[in-house]
Each structure stands twice: as C-alpha cells, then as structure tokens.
Amino acid sequence: MKNPKVQVDRVTKIYTGNKKNAQVLALDTTNLTIMPNEFITILGPSGCGKSTLLRIVGGLEEQTTGHVYLDGEETFGPSSNRGMVFQAYSLFPWLTVEENIEFGLKTNEMTAAQRKELVHNYIDLVQLKGFEKHYPRQLSGGMQQRVAIARALANDPEILLLDEPFGALDNQTRTLMQELLLEIWEKSNKTILFITHDVEESIFLANRVIVMTSRPGRIKADIPIDLEHPRPYSIKIDPRFLAYKEQLTELIREESLKAMMEVK
Ligand SMILES: Nc1ncnc2c1ncn2[C@@H]1O[C@H](COP(=O)(O)OP(=O)(O)OP(=O)(O)O)[C@@H](O)[C@H]1O
C-alpha cells in the first residue's frame, strides 16, 4: 500500500474582511487524501472555496485550523516541491519562452548545459519548438499557458496545482490543452490537483472528481472516474462519460442554486 502524496487534515479557512468583525468562512472542515500519481479535479460553484483550498495546499494561503502534509511531512508556506499554474497568465513579460522556463532553475545545482537541455525537453513536451526566443506578448493565451505548465514541470515538483488554467481560453484551444495535459500526465505520472467549474473538463482529466458544496465549501462527493487511458477526446460521447456528466451536473446544479439563493 502506497503512502499518500498529500493529506489535507481538518482544514478550515476564515477570511477577515475590511469591516470590523466581518468574517467569511470560506472553507469548512475539509479532509482530502491524494495518492501518488492521481489526477484529481475539484469541481464546485463560484465562490465555494476551490482556490482557497488549492492555495492552502500550495502554501500561498495559511489555513485557519488544520494541517497539510506532503509525503507525510507537514508543510508551511510555498516551496518548489509544489508547482502552481493559475488562470491569469503569469509569465515574466521581459523574459523569452526559454528564459521563463529556466527562471526557477537558476538556484538548482545544474550546469548551464544541463539547464539548457532540460528547458528544451520541456519545450518539446508542450509542443513549443520554434518559439524558444519569443516573448509572452508574441504568444497566444494557449501557448502562454503551455509555457506556464512547462515552467512548473521543469522544477520536477511533487505535485502540480492548477487553478482553472484553461478558464480564459476559447473552447477549441481549451479542448486541445486538456488533451495535451492528459498526455503529459500519462507520460510523467505526476500527481495533479486541478480546479475547474467545467463538468466535462473535470471528468475528461480526472481519475477522481471531488465536488464541493457552495460556500462555506466542504467536500460533497468524491467520485472515481473509471475510464481507460489513453483517453481519446472521443470518449466525451461515450455512454459511460455521459452518465458521469449527468450525475455531476445534477450535484453541481444543486450547489449553484443554493449559492444563487444566498446571493438574493
Ligand atoms: N482574501 C480574501 N479576503 C476575504 N474573502 C476572501 C478572500 N479570498 C477569497 N475570499 C472569499 O472566500 C470565498 C471563497 O473564495 P475562493 O476564491 O476560494 O472561491 P472559488 O471557489 O475559487 O471561486 P471562483 O470559482 O469564483 O474562482 C469567497 O466568498 C470569496 O469572496
């Protein structure tokens, strides 16, 4: 039996607002165990605390109570063993594609030649050969996110944390990016935690979909996705895929309705 890669243990988060005594319970008691090489997607309505949970696992946000363990060790703050990719393109605009990917490697004990080889392997992996010397402004949104994924992977993190990384892309590009990420995961066997509010995306990518309740976020359902790999895009019309879609759409609809009633 393998040991968990990540354990989220009774984590809660309360934000303190600007107004005196204003507090927001963003995340209610949450437990989550992620095994090595899992691809987990977190699905939930807007504002349910998905990003909060991911940022706590990434060490960018401090939980109010509870603990996060990586390979059995409690984590405090960010570190290169957790790679992150966000929805907003977060590349350094003054660096080229290869410089962006190389950036985090500078402190590693590697020769310049080893760094160059590594960077070029990741450029190949995300299919950006020929764009090494381009600056972010010369790239489409999808290409920029591929650089961000390569940059996160180049540090060889223990877990890759992605916060709606394809949310700003058009549908066609988004579909292609999903296929590319799945292909990378199938090859690299990384552990991935991926946030989305798109039901189809959550099923296509995951081996487990975690559904969150509307605020305060809690885990409402944990659904294993029993679909084979390699997983072709045509699986999206497979009856088994459609059955998952129906089940998850229903679960998420209940939560979105609750969230809407609360806003009224
Ligand atoms: N820094 C903060 N200060 C105060 N409240 C916050 C802060 N960050 C988030 N919140 C609140 O906590 C709740 C959860 O936010 P979070 O961004 O985690 O949700 P989400 O599920 O990722 O939403 P979305 O899908 O819209 O990005 C929201 O009500 C949000 O307004």
The ligand as an ORCA input file, in Angstrom:
! r2SCAN-3c Opt
* xyz 0 1
  N      -8.504     37.418      0.603
  C      -9.804     37.262      0.866
  N     -10.423     38.033      1.783
  C     -11.724     37.882      2.089
  N     -12.538     36.979      1.484
  C     -11.970     36.174      0.546
  C     -10.594     36.274      0.176
  N     -10.322     35.349     -0.782
  C     -11.498     34.712     -1.005
  N     -12.478     35.195     -0.221
  C     -13.873     34.720     -0.155
  O     -13.854     33.340      0.159
  C     -14.798     32.628     -0.617
  C     -14.101     31.536     -1.416
  O     -13.267     32.132     -2.417
  P     -12.448     31.269     -3.479
  O     -11.734     32.214     -4.378
  O     -11.652     30.249     -2.779
  O     -13.637     30.536     -4.275
  P     -13.635     29.766     -5.671
  O     -14.483     28.582     -5.482
  O     -12.240     29.528     -6.125
  O     -14.364     30.812     -6.617
  P     -14.254     31.044     -8.214
  O     -14.655     29.750     -8.871
  O     -15.259     32.132     -8.459
  O     -12.853     31.439     -8.507
  C     -15.499     33.671     -1.487
  O     -16.688     34.031     -0.854
  C     -14.545     34.830     -1.520
  O     -15.226     36.045     -1.646
*
